[in-house]
Amino acid sequence: MEQIELVIKKAKMSKKIALLGFYVGDSYFEKYSRGDSFPQVAAYKLEGRFLNALRFGGAQVKTISSIAVSTYPRNKKWFFPSGEFVENGNKGVITPIINLPIFKVLTRLLGSVFSLIKLKKNGLDAVCVYAAHTPNLLAAFFVRRLFGIPFFIYIPDLPSYMDVGMNRSFVLKLLKKLDAKIIDRLIVASSGVFVTSQHMVTDSLAWSDKEYLVIEGISSSATLAKTSGDASPPQEKIIFYAGGLNKAYGIVQLIEGFIKSEVKAELWLCGRGELEPYISEISKKHTSIKYLGFLSASDVENIQSTASCLVMSRSPEQSYTRYSFPSKLLEYLVSGVPVLTTRLAGIPDEYYEFLNVIEDSSSDGISVALKSFFAADPQFLLEKAACGKIWVSETKSSFAVGRKIVDFMEERN
């Protein structure tokens, strides 16, 4: 019986999957996303972990990608070249894009279609599309119609909420609505979806019957947390936030709440967004508030590891929070540093055992939460964070979720 199971397992491990998305390798990403108005750092890292999950799940994965960047003139580069990359012995193909309106969509679509057809010649069992992006979805749909190859979609955010914090014109908003309808039809045509929140599917009129698997996020690899005896509170009290600096993320309320709280700590913020001028100005008036600009992933991780508190202040009243899971939360948890966050519908209840909660997302509510946090026993906070780090490492890593992902695809192939 065991030998039969072993044969079945090996057969599954030979499945050939094309991951169609935006993972272009670290060197290419760092080179060409530098200076972008809205660098897609969090999305890039999440896709990399999803790629690892497919491989840990036993699949043979080839990536076809084009870089995710702001369209000209938000990004001053109008052309991004093709290329290849090798990471951990695995090869990826990068397709070129002309970074101008309309041309960007067309070149991404053509590059994806031709690369998938070329890959099909060497054997291809399924396509997995990262993010509900129309050109890539169309490419996967065309290949399914031409060759009968099924495609699956990992949807980290609903397209209708992906422009949070961006000031779009009326025409662009209208085009986004049209695009959302096209995406709905393509999702219906897929063999299954991976979503970060079950509400994405259950609340949808278009694809509520679609088979899905909830993968709210994937954590980075991490060493086990320190034991409670080894952990000690940082000497300097730092409240740290890293991410989008937009009103929709509750940043203004966080800053105002911090000022009102008068806790003996500093608030450090880094990232990019519409609130950069506001934060730069207010940091001049309040020396305890520091704006660090846009930092590399390694710099962010270094600061996170030495902070007293990692904070996230998104308002649960914002409708987008029901349909997304903040990938930042997993990065916070895996650091082993105490986390203070608002309670959001997109965060499963099991997480809150390891989190410290802001019950009221207003500036007054955040002020109360900060006072309560710094009045608590520091050792208790560290022990909770250490347990959270172990739990995330064991249950939410690429290795932990990989087999679930590949099994889901196997059963619907």
URBEL-V691947 format. One line per field, one symbol per residue. ss: DSSP state (H for helix, E for strand, - for the rest). psi: psi as a letter, one per 40 degrees, with the letter a starting at -180 (. if undefined). A space follows every 10 residues. Layout:
# URBEL-V691947
ss: ???
psi: ???
This chain:
# URBEL-V691947
ss: -HHHHHHHHH HHH--EEEEE E----HHHHH HH-------- HHHHHHHHHH HHHHHH---E EEEEE----- --------EE --EEEEE--E EEEE--EE-- --HHHHHHHH HHHHHHHHHH -----EEEEE ---HHHHHHH HHHHHHH--E EEEEE---HH H--------H HHHHHHHHHH HHHHHHHHH- -EEEE---HH HH-------- -EEE----E- ---------- -------EEE EE----HHH- HHHHHHHHHH H----EEEEE -----HHHHH HHHHH---EE E-----HHHH HHHHHH--EE EE------HH HHH---HHHH HHHH----EE EE------HH HHHH-EEE-- --HHHHHHHH HHHHH--HHH HHHHHHHHHH HHHHH-EHHH HHHHHHHHHH H--
psi: dddddddddd ddeehhhhhh beheiddddd deeheidghf dddddddddd ddddddeeih hhhhiiihii ihedhehehh iiaiihhfeh iihhiiihfi iddddddddd dddddddddd dehhdihhhh ighddddddd ddddddefhi iihhgdihde eefhehgiid dddddddddd ddddddddei eiihiehddd ddehddfeeh hihhgdihii iiiiiiiddd iiiidhhhhh hhahgideef dddddddddd dfigiihhii aiadeddddd dddddheehh heahiidddd dddddeidhh ihfhheehdd edfihhdddd dddedeihhh iihidehidd dedeihhhdh eidddddddd dddeeihddd dddddddddd ddddeeiddd eddddddddd ee.
